[in-house]
Amino acid sequence: MHGKKIEERARAIKENGIEQLFCFAQKWLPHHPPDDETLARALYLELEDRENLVHAVTTGTVRAWKGK
């Protein structure tokens, strides 16, 4: 019963960029008020984290193929 509502809510968040920003703010800056500055900082942190992850995976893959 609750599972269906949770899945529907998750799908709605996936479609709504503002909702995603609020999620990022809760993830990265949970003790800050959800104002424009916090949302901008949270977006920056999320994008940097993703970029770092891509770099780490790429580097690891290259090293694995080289045998290092």
N, CA, C and O atoms as a MOPAC input file, in Angstrom:
PM7 MOZYME 1SCF
protein

 N      0.83500 1    -1.19600 1     0.00000 1
 C      0.00000 1     0.00000 1     0.00000 1
 C      0.87600 1     1.25600 1     0.00000 1
 O      0.76600 1     2.09400 1    -0.89500 1
 N      1.73700 1     1.38000 1     0.99700 1
 C      2.60500 1     2.55900 1     1.05300 1
 C      3.66800 1     2.51400 1    -0.02900 1
 O      4.11900 1     3.55700 1    -0.50200 1
 N      4.07500 1     1.30600 1    -0.42600 1
 C      5.08900 1     1.15600 1    -1.46200 1
 C      4.69000 1     1.80900 1    -2.76500 1
 O      5.51600 1     2.43300 1    -3.43100 1
 N      3.43000 1     1.67100 1    -3.13300 1
 C      2.94900 1     2.26300 1    -4.38500 1
 C      3.00300 1     3.79700 1    -4.31100 1
 O      3.39700 1     4.45500 1    -5.27400 1
 N      2.60900 1     4.35400 1    -3.17100 1
 C      2.65400 1     5.81300 1    -3.00600 1
 C      4.08800 1     6.32300 1    -3.05100 1
 O      4.36400 1     7.37500 1    -3.62800 1
 N      4.99200 1     5.57700 1    -2.44500 1
 C      6.39900 1     5.97200 1    -2.43500 1
 C      6.95500 1     5.94300 1    -3.85700 1
 O      7.66300 1     6.86300 1    -4.26500 1
 N      6.64100 1     4.90000 1    -4.60500 1
 C      7.10000 1     4.80500 1    -5.99100 1
 C      6.54400 1     5.94300 1    -6.83700 1
 O      7.26600 1     6.51200 1    -7.65600 1
 N      5.27900 1     6.28100 1    -6.65300 1
 C      4.66800 1     7.38200 1    -7.39900 1
 C      5.34700 1     8.70100 1    -7.05000 1
 O      5.61900 1     9.52400 1    -7.92400 1
 N      5.61700 1     8.88900 1    -5.76400 1
 C      6.28200 1    10.12900 1    -5.32200 1
 C      7.69500 1    10.21400 1    -5.89300 1
 O      8.12900 1    11.28700 1    -6.31400 1
 N      8.41200 1     9.09600 1    -5.91100 1
 C      9.76600 1     9.07700 1    -6.46700 1
 C      9.75300 1     9.42000 1    -7.95700 1
 O     10.61400 1    10.15700 1    -8.43700 1
 N      8.78000 1     8.88400 1    -8.67800 1
 C      8.64900 1     9.20600 1   -10.10500 1
 C      8.35500 1    10.69000 1   -10.30100 1
 O      8.87500 1    11.31100 1   -11.22800 1
 N      7.52700 1    11.25500 1    -9.43500 1
 C      7.19700 1    12.68000 1    -9.53400 1
 C      8.43600 1    13.53800 1    -9.28600 1
 O      8.64400 1    14.54300 1    -9.96700 1
 N      9.25200 1    13.14800 1    -8.32200 1
 C     10.48400 1    13.88900 1    -8.03500 1
 C     11.43400 1    13.81100 1    -9.22400 1
 O     12.08500 1    14.79700 1    -9.56700 1
 N     11.51300 1    12.64900 1    -9.84700 1
 C     12.39400 1    12.45900 1   -11.00600 1
 C     12.02400 1    13.40900 1   -12.14300 1
 O     12.88800 1    13.81100 1   -12.92200 1
 N     10.76400 1    13.76200 1   -12.24100 1
 C     10.27400 1    14.63700 1   -13.30900 1
 C     10.36300 1    16.12300 1   -12.96200 1
 O     10.15500 1    16.96500 1   -13.83500 1
 N     10.66700 1    16.46100 1   -11.71600 1
 C     10.59400 1    17.85200 1   -11.25700 1
 C     11.96600 1    18.31900 1   -10.77400 1
 O     12.44800 1    17.88400 1    -9.72800 1
 N     12.58500 1    19.20400 1   -11.54200 1
 C     13.92000 1    19.69600 1   -11.21100 1
 C     14.00400 1    20.41800 1    -9.88300 1
 O     15.00400 1    20.28600 1    -9.17700 1
 N     12.98600 1    21.17700 1    -9.52400 1
 C     12.99400 1    21.89600 1    -8.24000 1
 C     12.96600 1    20.90100 1    -7.08800 1
 O     13.68500 1    21.06300 1    -6.10200 1
 N     12.14800 1    19.88900 1    -7.21300 1
 C     12.10400 1    18.84400 1    -6.17600 1
 C     13.46200 1    18.17300 1    -6.03700 1
 O     13.89800 1    17.86600 1    -4.92800 1
 N     14.12900 1    17.94400 1    -7.16100 1
 C     15.45700 1    17.34500 1    -7.11400 1
 C     16.43700 1    18.24600 1    -6.38300 1
 O     17.27100 1    17.76300 1    -5.61700 1
 N     16.34300 1    19.55200 1    -6.61100 1
 C     17.21500 1    20.48800 1    -5.89700 1
 C     17.00300 1    20.41000 1    -4.38800 1
 O     17.96300 1    20.45600 1    -3.61900 1
 N     15.75200 1    20.29300 1    -3.96900 1
 C     15.47400 1    20.15500 1    -2.53900 1
 C     16.06700 1    18.85700 1    -1.98300 1
 O     16.55400 1    18.82400 1    -0.85300 1
 N     16.02200 1    17.80500 1    -2.77500 1
 C     16.63700 1    16.53600 1    -2.35500 1
 C     18.14600 1    16.68600 1    -2.22700 1
 O     18.74000 1    16.20800 1    -1.26100 1
 N     18.77100 1    17.35200 1    -3.20500 1
 C     20.21400 1    17.58400 1    -3.12400 1
 C     20.56000 1    18.41400 1    -1.89900 1
 O     21.55200 1    18.14500 1    -1.22200 1
 N     19.74000 1    19.42500 1    -1.61100 1
 C     19.98800 1    20.26700 1    -0.43800 1
 C     19.91300 1    19.44700 1     0.84500 1
 O     20.73400 1    19.62900 1     1.74400 1
 N     18.94700 1    18.55400 1     0.93700 1
 C     18.84800 1    17.68900 1     2.11600 1
 C     20.04600 1    16.75300 1     2.20900 1
 O     20.52100 1    16.45200 1     3.30500 1
 N     20.53100 1    16.29400 1     1.06600 1
 C     21.67400 1    15.38200 1     1.04100 1
 C     22.96200 1    16.09200 1     1.45900 1
 O     23.68500 1    15.60400 1     2.32800 1
 N     23.24800 1    17.23100 1     0.85000 1
 C     24.52700 1    17.89300 1     1.03600 1
 C     24.55800 1    18.91300 1     2.16700 1
 O     25.58500 1    19.06800 1     2.82700 1
 N     23.46900 1    19.59600 1     2.39700 1
 C     23.43700 1    20.68900 1     3.37800 1
 C     22.19200 1    20.57400 1     4.25900 1
 O     21.35200 1    21.47300 1     4.26000 1
 N     22.06800 1    19.48700 1     5.00000 1
 C     20.81900 1    19.21600 1     5.72500 1
 C     20.47600 1    20.22300 1     6.82200 1
 O     19.31500 1    20.32100 1     7.22000 1
 N     21.44700 1    20.96200 1     7.31000 1
 C     21.17500 1    21.89700 1     8.41200 1
 C     21.01400 1    23.34100 1     7.94100 1
 O     20.91700 1    24.26100 1     8.75400 1
 N     20.98800 1    23.52900 1     6.62900 1
 C     20.81200 1    24.86600 1     6.07300 1
 C     19.36300 1    25.04500 1     5.60300 1
 O     18.72200 1    24.08100 1     5.18500 1
 N     18.85500 1    26.26800 1     5.67200 1
 C     17.49100 1    26.50100 1     5.17900 1
 C     17.45300 1    26.32800 1     3.66100 1
 O     18.43700 1    26.63200 1     2.98800 1
 N     16.35500 1    25.85300 1     3.11900 1
 C     16.27800 1    25.60200 1     1.67300 1
 C     16.03100 1    26.87600 1     0.86900 1
 O     15.00800 1    27.00300 1     0.19500 1
 N     16.97500 1    27.81900 1     0.94200 1
 C     16.84500 1    29.06000 1     0.18200 1
 C     17.63600 1    28.94100 1    -1.12600 1
 O     18.24100 1    27.90400 1    -1.40100 1
 N     17.62600 1    30.00100 1    -1.91800 1
 C     18.29100 1    29.96400 1    -3.22800 1
 C     19.77600 1    29.64000 1    -3.10900 1
 O     20.31300 1    28.86600 1    -3.90000 1
 N     20.43000 1    30.23100 1    -2.12500 1
 C     21.87100 1    30.00600 1    -1.93400 1
 C     22.15600 1    28.54000 1    -1.60800 1
 O     23.09000 1    27.95100 1    -2.15200 1
 N     21.36300 1    27.96200 1    -0.73100 1
 C     21.54800 1    26.55600 1    -0.36300 1
 C     21.28300 1    25.64700 1    -1.55900 1
 O     22.03200 1    24.69800 1    -1.78800 1
 N     20.23400 1    25.92300 1    -2.32000 1
 C     19.92600 1    25.10500 1    -3.48900 1
 C     21.05200 1    25.19700 1    -4.52900 1
 O     21.41400 1    24.19300 1    -5.14400 1
 N     21.59900 1    26.39300 1    -4.72100 1
 C     22.70000 1    26.56000 1    -5.67300 1
 C     23.93900 1    25.79800 1    -5.19800 1
 O     24.58700 1    25.11300 1    -5.99000 1
 N     24.26500 1    25.91300 1    -3.93100 1
 C     25.42700 1    25.19700 1    -3.39400 1
 C     25.23200 1    23.69000 1    -3.48400 1
 O     26.16400 1    22.95900 1    -3.82100 1
 N     24.04500 1    23.23300 1    -3.18800 1
 C     23.76200 1    21.80300 1    -3.24700 1
 C     23.88700 1    21.28300 1    -4.67700 1
 O     24.41600 1    20.19400 1    -4.89800 1
 N     23.40800 1    22.04900 1    -5.64000 1
 C     23.53500 1    21.65200 1    -7.04200 1
 C     25.00600 1    21.59700 1    -7.44000 1
 O     25.44000 1    20.65400 1    -8.10100 1
 N     25.76500 1    22.60000 1    -7.04100 1
 C     27.20400 1    22.59800 1    -7.32700 1
 C     27.86500 1    21.35000 1    -6.74000 1
 O     28.62500 1    20.67100 1    -7.43100 1
 N     27.58800 1    21.04600 1    -5.48700 1
 C     28.18800 1    19.88100 1    -4.84500 1
 C     27.79200 1    18.58500 1    -5.53800 1
 O     28.62500 1    17.69400 1    -5.71200 1
 N     26.55000 1    18.47400 1    -5.92700 1
 C     26.07500 1    17.26600 1    -6.61300 1
 C     26.77000 1    17.10400 1    -7.96200 1
 O     27.20700 1    16.00600 1    -8.30400 1
 N     26.87500 1    18.17900 1    -8.72300 1
 C     27.51900 1    18.10100 1   -10.03200 1
 C     29.00800 1    17.79700 1    -9.90200 1
 O     29.54500 1    17.01700 1   -10.68700 1
 N     29.67700 1    18.39500 1    -8.93000 1
 C     31.09000 1    18.10600 1    -8.68200 1
 C     31.28800 1    16.64800 1    -8.28100 1
 O     32.23100 1    15.99800 1    -8.73200 1
 N     30.40700 1    16.14200 1    -7.44100 1
 C     30.50300 1    14.75800 1    -7.00300 1
 C     30.35300 1    13.81100 1    -8.18900 1
 O     31.08900 1    12.83000 1    -8.30200 1
 N     29.41200 1    14.10000 1    -9.05800 1
 C     29.21000 1    13.25300 1   -10.24300 1
 C     30.42900 1    13.30400 1   -11.16000 1
 O     30.86000 1    12.28000 1   -11.69000 1
 N     30.98200 1    14.50900 1   -11.34400 1
 C     32.17300 1    14.65600 1   -12.18000 1
 C     33.35000 1    13.87500 1   -11.58300 1
 O     34.08900 1    13.20900 1   -12.30800 1
 N     33.51600 1    13.96000 1   -10.27500 1
 C     34.58700 1    13.21900 1    -9.60600 1
 C     34.38900 1    11.71500 1    -9.74800 1
 O     35.35500 1    10.97600 1    -9.93200 1
 N     33.15200 1    11.26300 1    -9.66200 1
 C     32.85900 1     9.84300 1    -9.81500 1
 C     33.18900 1     9.36500 1   -11.22500 1
 O     33.78100 1     8.29900 1   -11.39800 1
 N     32.81200 1    10.14100 1   -12.22100 1
 C     33.11700 1     9.78300 1   -13.60800 1
 C     34.63000 1     9.69200 1   -13.79300 1
 O     35.13000 1     8.75500 1   -14.41400 1
 N     35.34600 1    10.65900 1   -13.25800 1
 C     36.80700 1    10.65100 1   -13.36700 1
 C     37.40200 1     9.42700 1   -12.68300 1
 O     38.29100 1     8.77900 1   -13.23500 1
 N     36.92600 1     9.10900 1   -11.49800 1
 C     37.44300 1     7.96200 1   -10.75400 1
 C     37.17600 1     6.64900 1   -11.49600 1
 O     38.05200 1     5.78700 1   -11.57300 1
 N     35.98000 1     6.50100 1   -12.03300 1
 C     35.64100 1     5.28300 1   -12.76700 1
 C     36.47900 1     5.17600 1   -14.03800 1
 O     36.97300 1     4.09900 1   -14.37100 1
 N     36.63700 1     6.27900 1   -14.73800 1
 C     37.44100 1     6.28200 1   -15.95800 1
 C     38.89000 1     5.92200 1   -15.64600 1
 O     39.48700 1     5.09500 1   -16.33500 1
 N     39.45000 1     6.53400 1   -14.62200 1
 C     40.82800 1     6.25300 1   -14.22900 1
 C     40.98500 1     4.78600 1   -13.81400 1
 O     41.95400 1     4.13000 1   -14.19600 1
 N     40.04700 1     4.28500 1   -13.04400 1
 C     40.10100 1     2.88800 1   -12.62100 1
 C     40.00900 1     1.91700 1   -13.78200 1
 O     40.69400 1     0.89500 1   -13.81200 1
 N     39.15500 1     2.24900 1   -14.73600 1
 C     39.00200 1     1.39700 1   -15.90600 1
 C     40.28300 1     1.37700 1   -16.74200 1
 O     40.72000 1     0.31800 1   -17.19300 1
 N     40.87200 1     2.53900 1   -16.94000 1
 C     42.11600 1     2.62000 1   -17.70600 1
 C     43.21500 1     1.82800 1   -17.01100 1
 O     43.94600 1     1.08000 1   -17.66000 1
 N     43.33600 1     1.98500 1   -15.70600 1
 C     44.35300 1     1.25100 1   -14.95900 1
 C     44.11500 1    -0.25200 1   -15.03000 1
 O     45.06000 1    -1.03100 1   -15.15600 1
 N     42.86900 1    -0.65000 1   -14.95100 1
 C     42.55100 1    -2.08300 1   -15.01300 1
 C     42.93700 1    -2.66200 1   -16.37800 1
 O     43.47200 1    -3.76800 1   -16.45300 1
 N     42.67100 1    -1.92800 1   -17.44100 1
 C     43.01200 1    -2.41800 1   -18.78100 1
 C     44.51900 1    -2.42800 1   -19.01600 1
 O     45.02800 1    -3.24700 1   -19.78200 1
 N     45.22700 1    -1.51700 1   -18.35500 1
 C     46.68700 1    -1.47700 1   -18.49100 1
 C     47.35400 1    -2.51600 1   -17.58300 1
 O     48.53400 1    -2.82000 1   -17.75800 1
 N     46.61700 1    -3.05500 1   -16.62600 1
 C     47.18400 1    -4.04000 1   -15.73600 1
 C     47.91600 1    -3.44300 1   -14.55300 1
 O     48.76400 1    -4.10400 1   -13.95500 1
 N     47.60400 1    -2.20700 1   -14.20600 1
 C     48.26300 1    -1.53600 1   -13.06500 1
 C     47.35600 1    -1.50000 1   -11.86600 1
 O     47.73700 1    -0.97800 1   -10.81800 1

